Amino acid sequence: MKKYKILYEDKDLFVLYKSYGLAVQSARPSVPDALSMLRNDLMLRGDKNIELFPVNRLDQPVEGIFLVARNSKSAGELSRQVSDHSHMEKIYQALVYGRPLEKEGRLIDYLVKDNGHNVSCVVPAGTQNAKRSELLYHMVRTWQDKSLLEIRILTGRHHQIRVQLAHAGMPIVGDTKYGKAESGFHQLSLCSCKLSFRHPRTGEPLSFQVEPTFPVPPTAL
């Protein structure tokens, strides 16, 4: 299976899908990443003056949709939609251990990033360098000891979904960094499954959706 694919393109932007385990952009030339693959494919088809500006990134273990602008003007407009939450909505699905007390809820925590170990942790409000983190979740269905959640993030923090769900007692299946190891689950069960925004030039509403590749509960309870 190809590690990335183009869901949509025009002269202003790309909407891309990447598989889990592939970085959006790598700091090491020897490590393959989605943007390098895209650039190589564009060169092979004869495109010139290639400019790529990643608008929203996904962590390497996370699969799903992300957005890349093709010029600085489009990058600026799309980044504005990200920062002020106007017209851009990102929806994730996560398979977690446990079941939330309420079918729908809001998690608000304060996170501090440990750059040395590439992790974030929940700390009390007022802690130095802590950043407020907020997400909304909706329980889609449950199965045995697991639940499928739909998540909308209201802030964009380092490892936010993984940290907040683990702190709430619902670690993501396959997350060995914030959860637990379990045989048979070698993929982080987190997918950026839906992205909606307005086109940076025309203002047209656009929406794209994919299905996660990780196993999901088969029936609602």
Stockholm file with secondary structure:
# STOCKHOLM 1.0

chainA/1-221         MKKYKILYEDKDLFVLYKSYGLAVQSARPSVPDALSMLRNDLMLRGDKNIELFPVNRLDQPVEGIFLVARNSKSAGELSRQVSDHSHMEKIYQALVYGRPLEKEGRLIDYLVKDNGHNVSCVVPAGTQNAKRSELLYHMVRTWQDKSLLEIRILTGRHHQIRVQLAHAGMPIVGDTKYGKAESGFHQLSLCSCKLSFRHPRTGEPLSFQVEPTFPVPPTAL
#=GR chainA/1-221 SS CCSEEEEEECSSEEEEEECTTCBSSCSSTTSCBHHHHHHHHHHHTTCCSCCCEEEECCCTTCEEEEEEESSHHHHHHHHHHHHHTSSCEEEEEEEEESCCSSSEEEEEEEEEEETTTTEEEEECTTCTTCEEEEEEEEEEEEETTEEEEEEEESSCCTTHHHHHHHHTTCCBTTCTTTSCCCTTCCSCCEEEEEEEEECTTTCCEEEEECCCSSCCCSSCC
#=GC SS_cons         CCSEEEEEECSSEEEEEECTTCBSSCSSTTSCBHHHHHHHHHHHTTCCSCCCEEEECCCTTCEEEEEEESSHHHHHHHHHHHHHTSSCEEEEEEEEESCCSSSEEEEEEEEEEETTTTEEEEECTTCTTCEEEEEEEEEEEEETTEEEEEEEESSCCTTHHHHHHHHTTCCBTTCTTTSCCCTTCCSCCEEEEEEEEECTTTCCEEEEECCCSSCCCSSCC
//
